[in-house]
Amino acid sequence: MRWALVKVCLAVTAMVVIAFAVPLGLVVKEMARDRAFTDAERQAATIGPTLSITTDRTQLEKAVLTTEPGAAGRMAVHIPASKEPDGIAAHIGRGRATREELETVRVSGRAAIIGVTGGSVLLQPTAVGSGDIAVVEVFVPEAAVSHGVTTAWLMLAGVGIALVVGSVAVADRLGIRMVEPARRLAGAAHDLGEGRLGTRVPEEGPDELRSAAVAFNSMADQVVQLLANERELAADLSHRLRTPLTVLRLNAASLGEGPAAEQTRAAVEQLEREVDTIIRTAREQRPQTQQGGPGAGCDASEVIRERMAFWSALAEDEGREVRLAGVDRTLRIPVARPELAAALDALLGNVFRHTPEGTAFAVDVHHSGDAVIVLVSDAGGGIADPETALARGGARDAVGSTGLGLDIVRRVAESTGGDVRIGRSVLGGTEVRVRIGLHGQRPPGGGRGHRVGRPRWRLRRQGAPNL
């Protein structure tokens, strides 16, 4: 398309330049010729007053020499023979016209332009005496006829070339403006088809291509969102299976010895490995999307009470002391109920999976004005490397761990502008501090900057006794 536009513009501009430049060049040539002969007529007319007074040869020679063409040898005066004393025609100056041409002009009484070697001569009849006609001859060289024509033609040619080049340049830029957005759109479609979901098209170019870019970007966002939703659904559903699997594994551990018990435990371990594989596959290279939205939200106290009721039954079986505080009032947060439940199950499941039976744990909820803080503490051995535990997949080397439980918690917190921190709890083990913002906005920079380590300050426990 780009070269087609250039060729069309080149053809149209060339035709316009030819249509105007050729006639204009001919007009310039004709004007130069008319100017030269008009000047010759003016010079010839200056001899008229002298001829009307006298036909004396000496006086006429002086008059001819006073003119510009006469001084240059380009003027002659032809006096009729009847005016000469000896009856012979006088010729003053260098004449170039033939006797027949002079006689014709004298008889007709009209000026004439005759072509001669090196140019042309103007024959101007002039009345002398009582009625005879003298002829004033002015030679106009070819250079005077074409004076300035070559310069004018060169200027016209330069202007024409400049117009053609300028039009081609404008057409080329216009073509680029039209072609480049289309080329980028085609390349982005190819990249998107190859799986590069982050490909987007700048909204540039003509209105039509701009609209196409907007539609493409919207389509790409929809594709990314759909794929992310599918992966999140698969991963979250798989991870939620970890809760009943944890219960099943603990129950299987209490079956004692025997072939049936060993087979049951082996089946549970195999099922856990398969679930872990599903979680890792579904979470691979997933984009960080916001979990909550303007319409999402739940009562954090209600959800925490519900999940703690579930886990408390298992804790009673294992002899664990449980403490729950801060859930006696409604706390609305911009997180969907299933997301908060999945995050709590991930935290409490880690307590049961990575601490010995009989290890106490606690869940405290605090309201700090612009955020809700959930503290999950245990009396276990703590986490040796909190930074690795918070990094996505950092705990995969641990036995029976995908390293993605804390990742679910972190996504829930960061989707609201909050964060996750890991430190030492007052119980002596690990404390996971989850801060959930109440405004539902991501922090600048994507919210990936979690902090690891002991918090600089500790919220006062809400009157709950130590275990």
Buried (B, 14 or more C-beta within 10 A) or exposed (E): EBEEBBEEBBEEBBEBBEEBBEEBBEEBBEEBBEBBBEBBBEBBEBBBEBBEEEBEBEBBBEBBEEBEBBEEEBBBBBBBEEBEEEEEBBBBBEBBBEEEBBBBBBEEEEBBBBEBEEBBBBBBBBEBBEEBBBBBBBBBBEEBBEBEBEEBBEEBEEBBEEBBEEBBEBBBEBBBBBBBBBEBBEEBBEBBEEEEBEBBBEBEBEEEBBEBBEEBBEEBEEEBEEEBEEBBEBBBBBBBBBBEBBBBBBEBBEEEEEEEBEEBBEEBBEBBEEBBEBBBEBBEEBEBEBBBEEEBBBBBBBBBBBBBEBBBEBBEEBEBBBBBBBBEEEBEBBBBBBBBBBBBBBBBBBBBBBBEEEBBBBBBBBBEEEBBBBBBBBBBEBBEEBEBBBBBBBBEEEEBBBBBBBBBBBBBBBBBBBBBBBBBBBBBBBBBBBBBBBEBEBBEEEBEEBBBEEBEEEEEBEEEEEB
